[in-house]
């Protein structure tokens, strides 16, 4: 997460560190944000998002979360898990997922459903969930040469507040989670750092 003014510098700096070029993902008109993405191995990707000067930014949970994190100086906001069927997750939350879309600079449109963003506002250790409605996926944009090895998360309860803890941990495959006490992270819960294996060796993004 970064500010609009720092977006170009952030994607250049991160791209050089992980050995991948970020792709301009376009604008999220419903949420008042825009993004760049870089593909990673295993169907994963890193997304750099910034808020826009747009009414939707402060009118939606995602726009508000992005804007608040940018005002705090940027950094990791959250993580996201994709699912092929979001209906059971909607049932758990007791509400419908929100439709999202963005149009890439080449004119192609990506569509998805997402849920759980409201919960990450105050609990940034929790992920939210997405179901892609189009075949395209940001992990396919470009050549994936790096992969996530470890995620460091500040959370004393280790996802005990999540209804989906077993599914989340089971879906991580070869990715290790290191849990640290929030007291070591200025008292804040959430992602502290991500360790990646890259063509340049091990890289820590914090």
Secondary structure, DSSP 8 states (H G I E B T S, - for coil): -B-TTTHHHHHHHHHHHHT---EEEEEETTTTEEEEEEEETTTEEEEEEEE-SSGGGGTSHHHHHHHHHHHTT------EEE-S--HHHHHHHTS--EEEEEE-TTS-EEEEEEE-HHHHTT-TTS-EEEEESSS--GGGSS----EEEEEEEE-TTTTTT-TTHHHHHHTTTT-EEEEE-GGGGTT--EEEEEEEEETTEEEEE-
